[in-house]
Amino acid sequence: MPRSNSDRQHIAIYAGTFDPITLGHLDVVHRGLKIFDQLIIGVAENPKKCPMFDLETRLAMVNESLCDEKNIKTVAFKGLLVDLAHKHNAAALLRGLRAASDFEYEFQMASMNRHLDQNIESVFVMAREDYTFVSSSFIREISSMGGDVSSLVPKPVLERFKR
Ligand code: COA
């Protein structure tokens, strides 16, 4: 029997390179879990960004950081975000907004994704104030220069940096 809209699971994709995952990303995940029944965390292969951590390590760090969460599935992906959404039956793309400067890029990306598929909605949550200045590249830079990032990344990431 076909499911009605009301009993359909609300699934969203939260995608990123996660090189590495930060407490800012986890904040977005926890906000997303208040809205959606299930989140698919899409870890992008993204060779054009030349990630510091290989895909396997990025996936492991995401999984270990979210091991207490039930309604989450982590997948690696390459290709279009809308295709990942189709594959997992997701109707939304979750994004975090840190500051006004994020808006222009996010607006462009949401518009392009809407152009690619009108039925997939981009949904934005506002990042917690403590993390508005956090980005994965800042974390990598600070850590590689011996700075303290312990208040900005989850334990599994900190352990990798220490190694
Ligand atoms: N907290 C902490 N950091 C955050 C953050 C938050 N709430 N929101 C964003 N960031 C950081 C990210 O870590 C990233 O940092 P970095 O550039 O220093 O590594 C930066 O801000 C940009 O984030 P984002 O735009 O999410 O980039 P990304 O590389 O993590 O992910 C994809 C980009 C994977 C979502 C995008 O490339 C994509 O959609 N790819 C699929 C291809 C596709 O469909 N293209 C058409 C879409 S228009």
Residues whose N, C-alpha, C, O or C-beta is under 5 A from the ligand:
A	BS01	COA	A15 G16 T17 F18 T22 G24 H25 V28 A44 G79 L80 L81 V82 G96 M109 M112 N113 A127 Y131 V134 S135 S136 S137 F138
